[in-house]
């Protein structure tokens, strides 16, 4: 079984809360309670924020977070008992993964083209607004 933290992307400012949440979910409700208690001991607003998040996300009153997260992920790969359907499902999932990769590469090319056009516009604007120097005046004459 793949741990929940393996599905979270690494790097970036916004990913550390997701990694921390996945790490706590892998360890279950006792880890969340320990984090909340430590938060109250060291910096009480942090403990209060963790408590509010646990109540808001229903982690406080539900089954184990680890179980819920792993059940949702493994449901797509369980066998149905029907080999024709399982073959269809695996082919469809493979095709969807390929389409997702193609779409992500399209978005990357689109971002690169946008960046290039913005940079070209900047360079043109910079060239137009450059003050006249003696060297450029000689070239113009």
C-alpha positions in Angstrom: 0.0 0.0 0.0 1.3 3.5 -0.9 1.4 5.9 2.1 -0.8 9.0 1.8 2.2 11.2 2.0 3.5 9.8 -1.3 0.6 11.2 -3.2 1.4 14.8 -2.1 3.7 16.8 -4.3 6.9 18.0 -2.7 8.3 21.5 -2.9 6.8 24.9 -2.8 5.3 27.0 -0.1 1.8 25.6 -0.4 2.8 21.9 -0.2 4.2 21.8 3.4 0.7 22.0 5.0 -0.5 19.2 2.7 2.6 17.1 3.5 2.0 17.7 7.3 -1.6 16.8 6.9 -0.8 13.6 5.0 1.9 12.7 7.6 -0.6 13.1 10.5 -3.3 11.2 8.6 -0.8 8.3 8.1 -0.4 8.1 11.8 -4.1 8.4 12.6 -6.2 10.3 15.2 -3.7 10.0 18.1 -1.2 12.0 16.0 -3.7 14.8 15.4 -4.5 14.9 19.1 -0.8 15.0 20.0 -0.2 17.8 17.6 -3.2 19.8 19.0 -2.0 19.3 22.6 1.6 20.3 21.7 0.2 23.3 19.9 -1.7 24.4 23.0 1.4 23.9 25.2 3.8 25.9 23.1 1.7 28.4 21.2 -2.0 28.3 22.2 -3.3 29.8 18.9 -1.7 27.0 17.0 -3.5 24.4 19.2 -6.8 26.3 18.8 -6.3 26.3 15.0 -5.6 22.6 14.9 -8.7 21.9 17.0 -10.8 24.1 14.7 -9.4 22.3 11.7 -10.0 18.9 13.2 -13.7 19.8 13.9 -14.2 21.5 10.5 -12.7 18.5 8.6 -14.6 16.0 10.7 -11.4 14.3 11.9 -12.3 14.7 15.5 -15.5 12.6 15.4 -15.0 10.2 12.5 -13.1 7.0 11.9 -9.4 6.9 11.5 -8.1 9.4 9.0 -5.6 6.9 7.6 -8.3 4.3 7.0 -10.5 6.9 5.2 -7.7 8.1 3.0 -6.5 4.6 2.0 -10.0 3.4 1.3 -10.6 6.1 -1.2 -7.3 5.5 -3.0 -7.6 1.7 -3.2 -11.2 1.5 -4.4 -10.1 2.3 -8.0 -7.7 -0.7 -8.1 -9.8 -3.4 -6.4 -10.9 -6.3 -8.6 -14.6 -6.5 -9.3 -14.5 -10.2 -10.1 -15.4 -9.7 -13.7 -12.3 -9.9 -15.8 -13.8 -8.1 -18.8 -14.8 -5.2 -16.7 -11.4 -5.1 -14.9 -9.7 -5.0 -18.3 -12.0 -2.2 -19.5 -11.4 -0.3 -16.2 -7.6 -0.7 -16.4 -7.6 0.4 -20.1 -9.8 3.4 -19.3 -7.6 4.5 -16.4 -4.5 4.1 -18.5 -6.0 6.2 -21.3 -7.1 8.9 -18.8 -3.6 9.0 -17.3 -2.2 9.5 -20.8 -4.7 12.3 -21.6 -3.9 14.0 -18.3 -0.1 13.9 -19.1 -0.8 15.3 -22.6 -3.0 18.0 -21.2 -0.4 18.9 -18.5 2.3 19.1 -21.3 0.0 21.3 -23.4 -0.5 23.6 -20.4 3.3 23.8 -19.9 3.8 24.7 -23.5 1.0 27.3 -23.2 2.7 28.9 -20.1 6.1 28.9 -21.9 4.6 30.6 -25.0 2.9 33.2 -22.8 6.1 33.8 -20.9 8.0 34.3 -24.1 5.4 36.7 -25.5 5.5 38.7 -22.3 9.3 38.8 -22.3 9.3 39.9 -26.0 6.8 42.7 -25.2 9.0 43.8 -22.3 12.1 43.9 -24.5 10.3 45.9 -27.2 8.9 48.3 -24.6 12.4 48.7 -23.1 14.0 49.3 -26.5 11.4 52.0 -27.3 11.8 53.8 -24.0 15.6 53.7 -23.9 17.0 57.2 -23.7 19.1 58.4 -26.6 22.8 58.1 -25.9 25.6 59.6 -28.0 26.3 56.2 -29.5 22.7 55.6 -30.7 22.6 59.2 -32.1 25.6 58.5 -34.2 24.0 55.3 -35.5 20.9 57.2 -36.5 22.7 59.8 -38.4 
